[in-house]
Amino acid sequence: MKKHMTAEQGSHRKPGFTLVEIAIAIGMMAVMISSFMVVFGPAIQGIDKSLSAKEADRLASALEHELSVVRNGETYATPFEKSFWWIKQSPLDSKNPVLIYQYRGNPNSVRTDGTLNPYAYNAANPGTPGVNYVIQTSVRRLNDTFHNAKIQAELAPGVLQGKVYYVRMTQLRYDTSGQLVDTTSPNNITNLYPTHANTATPASYTDDAVLPFKASFHEVKPALWSYVNDTWSVNNRGDAVFTRNMAVTR
């Protein structure tokens, strides 16, 4: 005898998808994902580039500002004299490489040079940004008695924010065709025009009121005071993350 399924029994069948329906759904999802990547992929890359450009502008602006001031306690007569020596000596391994980085500064504790003392890091009480500490960009010379203790304090764990960069500055001068080119003598400042005579002091730089230079920014890894002070040198600086042509004036 054949058994017949009643309407009530048929209503208990579990619904499902056929293989054809599943294949169609997968195809639709693939099209949607491809469309998303086409539309938003370039936008995401553009955001990354925008952030990189913003970081580069911040570093260049910090360097430009530091070269335009003589801080309390520095021995330079003028900002131009400071710039002259910083540019001249920055490529030398044994001299004073210039470092740029960000650190947590204590807005309630200002040094005599106008910069903020570091905000002491405490894991149990890290502090509130904008209240207990503010992020400061620091531009300092290694192996300089005015800067070294400050660099050590600002590179302390929890105080340092982000990366440390070394900026290598070399003069730009005119060649015989009148084009501004990189110097062939990185550790010297020459007169700006084709005679290219070395100038020993800022006072003997008489060709122009402007000293153009190229700033190459290199990341220092690892960003630790022990490494920067004991091991790192400009000779293992690696490739530049970006370069910027700049100038200082008398």
MOHU-V845277 format. One record per backbone hydrogen bond with DSSP energy under -1.0 kcal/mol. NH is the residue of the N-H (numbers start at 1). CO is the residue of the C=O. Records with the same first field share a line. If there is no record, write none. Layout:
NH->CO  CO
//
This chain:
10->6
11->7
12->9
13->10
22->18
23->19
24->20
25->21
26->22
27->23
28->24
29->25
30->26
31->27
32->28
33->29
34->30
35->31
36->32
37->33
38->34
39->35
40->36
41->37
44->40
45->41
46->42
47->43
48->44
49->45
50->46
51->47
52->48
53->49
54->50
55->51
56->52
57->53
58->54
59->55
60->56
61->57
62->58
63->59
64->60
65->61
66->62
67->63
68->65
69->66
74->71
82->78
83->79
84->80
85->81
86->82
87->83
88->84
89->85
90->86
92->89
99->140
100->165
101->138
103->136
104->159
105->134
106->117
109->106
111->115
114->111
117->109
119->104
130->133
131->128
132->128
133->128
134->105
136->103
138->101
140->99
142->97
147->144
148->144
151->147
152->148
153->149
154->150
155->151
159->156
160->156
161->102
165->100
166->218
167->98
168->216
170->214
172->212
173->181
174->192
175->179
178->175
181->173
183->171
188->185
191->197
196->193
199->189
205->202
206->204
211->248
213->246
214->170
215->244
216->168
217->242
218->166
220->164
224->222
228->224
229->225
230->226
231->227
232->227
236->233
237->234
241->217
244->215
246->213
248->211
250->209
//
